[in-house]
Amino acid sequence: MRDESPSPVPRSEFLSEPLETLEQALGHAFGEPVLLRQALTHRSYGQPHNERLEFLGDSVLNCAMASLLFERFGKLDEGDLSRLRSNLVKQQALVDIAHRLGLSRHLLLGEGELRSGGMRRPSILGDTVEALIGAIFIDAGFDRASDVIRALYDPILRSVDPRTLGKDAKTLLQEHLQGKKLPLPVYAVVATHGAAHNQTFEVECSVPKLGIQVLGSGGSRRAAEQAAARLALDAAEAASVVTRRTRGARQAAPDTSAGATTPLGASSSGLVGPVPGTSAQGVGEPAGPSAEAA
């Protein structure tokens, strides 16, 4: 399992203080620091570079993430677990981790990549995170690599919604409406702009039952539909919040409808009679329609 690295080399020959800072951020001190240097080396810098470590780290990450999600989300089925994993191991999540590690200042890049801003390129940052995972696996085994992955992903997993991660706006809107037992949205292309090879589409998304009618635009019909669905979903969720608040306010208001607890001096008909020791002035009227609605 150690064919990627030569014989052990003193740490002082490979690790400067900044790299030891990176080790602290990773939560792993390399027994063979040459692996850390290799993981940070882009192919433009020279040999040995990190592509083989990236290949290995990708597989280790997928396996560790599958185990982590299996433990964390005990009620999710296989399809939802697969959806979560595929979204958590893709470039966006890896780049987020790279930024938290401050990885860009540790990369070893060739002059051309440096001039073109390679230290900020998402593909390079994401690949390097995978290479680091591969290097930790070689250096200390799967359990240690899995522990590092768990720590790196903890901020992401604490904020993730397993019901929505990886679902597009059209799917989320459809599920929202189905949950409310409402008809599905209607999409219609209302306009196209530009030359045939560079068109912009405008799509209307309407949900008549909620009075929602919004426009979305994009470089393709599908992109425009997604944009419109996102706006419609935002409107539908906002309407749901207003409905819940209104319902809560009504429930908190005194209930004067028939069947409510009869106050002292009141009859079951809803008419307030004189309280002993008082006059009959101020006799109330039966509860009106608005109270019934409440």
N, C-alpha and C positions, 0 to 999 in steps of 0.2 A: 504493500500500500504506500510505500515511500519512494517509488521510483521517480517521482517528479523532482526530488531534491538531492543535492550532493551530500557529502559528509557534513556533519554539524560544523558550523562556523561560529566563532565568538560573536555574541550579539553586538558588541561595540563596532564590529566591522560593517554592520548593515543598518543598525537602527540609530537614527539621530533622535534628539529629544522630541521633535514633532511626531515621528512615527511611534514613539512610546505613548504619546498622547492619543494617537489613533488606536493603539492597543487598548488603552483605558476605555475609550469610547466603545470599542467592540466588546469589551469585557473578556478579552482573551490575550494572554501573553504567550507569544509563539516560542515553543521549544526550539524550533528551527527557523530563525528570523528570515532566512533567505526565501522562505515561502511567502512571507508578507511582501517582500520586495518584488517577487515575481508576480504576485497577484495585482500589484499596482502598476505593472509595466505593460503599456500598450504596445502592439506590434510595431508601431511607427518608431518606437524608441530603440528596439533591437531585441536580441535573444538573451535569455529565455523570456518570452512574453506570456501573457496570462490567458490565452485562448483555451488551452487544454484545462486549466483550472476553472475557467468559466463553464465549460461543458460539464465538468464534474459537479460544480456548485449548483448548476441548474437542476440536476437530478436530486441532489441532496436536499435542496430547498423544497422541491415538490413533495418529496417523501416526508420531510419533517412537517411541512404545512398540512399535509393530509392527516397526519397523526394529531397535530395540534387542534385542527378544526373538529376532528372526530371526538376529542376529549371535551372541547369547549362548548360545542353545540350539539348536545345529545339528542335533541328532538328533530334535527334536520334530516331529510332523506338524502339518498345518494346524489340525486340531481342537484339539489341546493348546495350540498357540500362541494360538488364539482364546480358549480358556478362560482362559489366563494373562492375556492382555491385558484381557479384560473385568473380571477381578477386581482387576487392578492399577490401573485407571483409575477405579474406582468410589469412592464417598464415603469409605469407611473408610480407604483408602490416602491419599487427599487430605487427610483430617483429620489423619492421622499426620504428614504433611509440614507442615501448617499449625502444629501444635504445636511441631515442631522449629524452625520459623522464628520462633516467638513471635508469630504473626500477629495474635492477638486484640487485642493492645495497639496495633496500627497501624490497625485498622479505623475507617472513618468511617461512623457509624451515626446515624440519627435518634433523637430522645429516646425514642420509644416502644420501639424495638428495644433501646436501651441499658437501659431499665428492665426489659425482659422477658428480659434475659440474652442478647441477640443475639450478643455477642462470643464466646459459648461454643457457639452453635448449630452443629451439624455441617454443615447445609446451607449456611449462610453461609460457614463456613470453607472447605469444599470448593469452592464456587463462586468464592471469592476466589483460591484457588490457580490455578484454571483461567484466571481473568481476568489474573493475573500472567503466566502463560505466553503468553496472547494479547498482552499488552503488550510482552513481550520479543520476540515474533515481529515485531510492527510496528516496534519500536525497532531491531532488529539482524538480523532475518531468521531463516529456519528453522534453519540450522546452529547459530546461537548458542542459540536456544531448545532445540534438541535436546541441546546440551551441558549446559545447565542442568537439563533433565529427567533426563539420565543421572546427574548428580551428586546430585540430590534423591532419586532412586530407588535409588541404590547401596546404602544400608543395608538397604532392603527386599529387594532382589534377592539380597544376600549371604545372607539368612536364609530365603529362600523355597524350598520344596520343589516343583519343577515337576510332580511326580507327583501331589501331593495338593491343591495350591491350587485352591480353587473347587469341590472335590468334597464332597458332603454325607456325613454319617456312614454312611448306609445303603450308599452306593456304595463307600466306603472299606472297610467291613466285608465286603461282597461280594467285592471284589477281594482282600482279605487272605485270605479263606477259599479262594477259587479258586486263589490262589497256593500254598496248602498242600494243594490237591486234597481239600478238605473240603466236605461238603454245605452248601448255603446256609442262612442262619438262618431261623427260623420266628417270625413275629410273630402275636400274638393279643391282642385287647382283653380285659382281665380285669375292668375296672370303669370306670364313669363316675360323676362326681359333679357336683352343682349343677343349676341350672335349665337348661332347654333352650337359652336364649340365652347362657348363660355356663357351659358345661360344661368339666370337666377330665377328660381321658381317661388311663387307666393301661393301658399296653401292655407285655406280656411279650415279650422277645426271648430265644430259646433257641438254643444251638448244642450239641446233645447230644454230639457227638463230643469236645468239649472240656470238657463238664460245666459249661457256662455257662448261667445262667438269671437274667436281670436284669429289673428293672422301670423303665420311664421314664414320665414324665407330661408333659402339655402341653395347651394350649387347643384342640387339634384332634387327630384321630387321627394325622395325618401328623407333627405336632410331637412327639407322644408316641413314635411309632416312631423318629424321629430321636434323641430323647433316649435311648431304650433302646439303639439301635444304637451310640451313642457309648460307653455304659457297656460294652456287649459287646465293642466294638473295643478299649477300654482293657484289658479282661480278657484278650482273645485275644493282644494284643501282649505283655502281661506274661507270659503262659504261654509265648510263643515265646522270650522272653528267658531264662526259667528253663530251658527245654529246651536252648537253645544253651549255657548255662553248664554244665549237667549233662553234655552231650555233650563239651564241651571238657575238663572234669575227667576224664572217662573216658579220653579220648585222651591226656591228660597222664600218666595212671597207668601203671606198668610193665605191659607186655603179657605175660601168662604163658600165653596160649593157644597151641595147636599152630600151628606155622608161624612163631612169633616167633623171633628170633635165639637160638640155643641158647647159654646161658652156659657158661663153663668148667666141665667136669665134669658136664654134663647130657647126657642122651641125647635123641634126637629124639622119644621117647615122652613127654617131659615129666617123667620121673623124674630126680631129681638124684642122681648117683653120687658116690662118694668122689673128692675132688680129690687128686691125687698128693701124698703127704706128710701126709695127714690120715687120721683114722679114718672109718669108715662111719656113725658116729652122726649123727643129724639128717637121715636120708634123707627127702626130701620126698614128698608124695603127688601124684597127678595133679591137674592144674588142675581146679577145680570149676566148676559152672554159672555162678557169679557172674563168674569170670574169662572164661568163654566169652562172657558177655553184654557184658563190657567190650570 
